Amino acid sequence: MEIESILKNKKIKITEIPRWGTFLRKQWEDNFANHLSIEEKKNIYFWNHSGFCGYLWHLFSYEKKDCLQGQTAEKAFNNEHKNSCYVFWQHTDYALILESADILNSNDLKNEYDIYVVDKEFNWTYVKTHETSLCGPYFSRKDIKT
């Protein structure tokens, strides 16, 4: 993956966790979307349902949680302390743990889509969607409520 080369060149320590995607997506949901009911999640296509592909980031595009968007989100992410964090994707169980990742920035993710970066405590998240020209990127904190 190109992202791994970028991270290695920046001397960011990477640990591959190939089967953690499902676990991390559930943890993300529990920490950022726990204020929504099952019905609300269905209504925003949060999960795969009736032939529609679900996306966790619909939490932001459907304005169900406050967030920063676009360049403001990128700036917040770039300025966030990123000692240890997880990186995972919407449609794969492959994931990464990053250590000493403070120099990770939004430009490093320019060729990635439907990617989620979250600190190990799930206090903040940065999401780059496949619809970046229309939706996102997004940056949010767990403690921000709508």
C-alpha positions in Angstrom: 0.0 0.0 0.0 1.2 3.5 -0.8 0.2 4.8 2.6 2.7 2.4 4.3 5.5 3.7 2.1 4.6 7.3 3.0 4.5 6.5 6.7 7.8 4.5 6.7 9.5 7.3 4.8 8.4 9.6 7.6 9.8 7.2 10.3 6.3 6.6 11.7 6.3 3.2 13.4 3.6 0.9 11.8 2.1 -2.2 13.2 -0.2 -4.1 10.8 -3.3 -5.5 12.3 -4.9 -7.3 9.4 -8.2 -8.5 11.0 -9.0 -5.5 13.2 -11.2 -3.5 10.8 -14.5 -4.8 12.1 -13.5 -4.3 15.7 -12.3 -0.7 15.0 -15.4 0.2 13.1 -17.5 -0.9 16.0 -15.4 1.0 18.5 -15.7 4.1 16.3 -19.4 3.7 16.2 -19.6 3.2 20.0 -17.6 6.3 20.6 -18.8 8.7 18.0 -22.4 7.6 17.1 -23.6 6.2 20.5 -26.2 9.0 20.7 -28.1 7.7 17.6 -30.8 5.0 17.8 -30.7 2.0 15.6 -33.5 3.5 13.5 -31.5 6.8 13.1 -28.5 4.8 12.0 -30.6 2.9 9.4 -32.1 6.2 8.1 -28.6 7.6 7.3 -27.3 4.4 5.8 -24.8 4.0 8.5 -24.6 0.3 7.8 -25.1 -1.8 4.7 -28.8 -2.1 4.3 -31.3 -3.1 1.5 -28.6 -3.0 -1.2 -27.2 0.4 -0.1 -23.6 0.5 1.0 -23.3 2.0 4.5 -20.6 4.4 5.7 -19.7 5.4 9.2 -18.9 8.9 7.9 -22.6 9.4 7.1 -22.8 10.5 10.8 -21.2 13.7 9.6 -22.6 14.1 6.1 -26.2 13.7 7.5 -25.3 16.3 10.2 -25.9 13.9 13.1 -22.7 15.0 14.9 -20.9 18.3 14.9 -17.6 18.3 13.0 -15.2 20.4 11.0 -15.2 19.9 7.2 -12.9 20.5 4.3 -9.8 22.5 4.8 -10.8 23.4 8.4 -10.9 19.6 9.2 -7.5 19.1 7.5 -6.0 21.9 9.6 -7.4 20.5 12.8 -6.1 17.1 12.0 -2.7 18.4 11.0 -2.5 20.3 14.4 -3.8 17.4 16.5 -1.3 15.5 18.7 -1.0 12.1 17.1 1.3 10.0 19.3 -0.5 6.7 18.9 -3.5 6.1 16.6 -5.4 3.6 14.5 -5.9 3.8 10.8 -8.7 1.7 9.2 -10.9 1.7 6.2 -14.6 1.3 5.6 -14.5 -1.8 3.4 -11.6 -3.9 4.6 -10.6 -5.6 7.8 -7.0 -4.5 7.3 -5.9 -1.8 9.8 -2.7 -0.2 11.2 -1.5 1.0 14.5 0.8 4.1 14.2 3.2 5.2 16.9 5.1 8.5 17.0 2.8 9.7 14.3 2.8 13.5 15.1 4.1 14.3 11.6 1.2 12.4 9.9 -0.8 15.0 8.0 -3.8 15.1 5.7 -1.6 15.3 2.6 -0.2 11.9 3.5 -3.8 10.5 2.9 -4.5 12.3 -0.4 -4.7 9.0 -2.3 -6.8 7.2 0.3 -10.6 7.0 0.4 -13.0 6.0 3.1 -10.2 6.0 5.6 -10.5 6.7 9.3 -7.8 7.9 11.6 -8.5 7.9 15.3 -6.4 8.2 18.5 -6.1 5.1 20.6 -8.6 6.4 23.1 -11.2 7.4 20.4 -11.2 11.0 21.5 -10.9 12.4 18.0 -11.3 11.2 14.5 -10.3 12.3 11.0 -12.2 10.8 8.0 -11.4 11.1 4.3 -14.3 9.9 2.1 -14.5 8.8 -1.5 -16.7 11.8 -2.1 -14.1 14.4 -0.9 -15.3 17.1 -3.3 -18.8 16.8 -1.9 -18.4 15.2 1.6 -15.5 15.8 3.9 -12.9 15.4 4.9 -14.2 15.5 8.5 -12.7 16.0 11.9 -14.6 15.6 15.1 -14.1 14.9 18.8 -16.0 12.4 20.8 -17.2 15.0 23.3 -18.9 17.2 20.7 -22.7 16.5 20.7 -25.3 17.6 18.3 
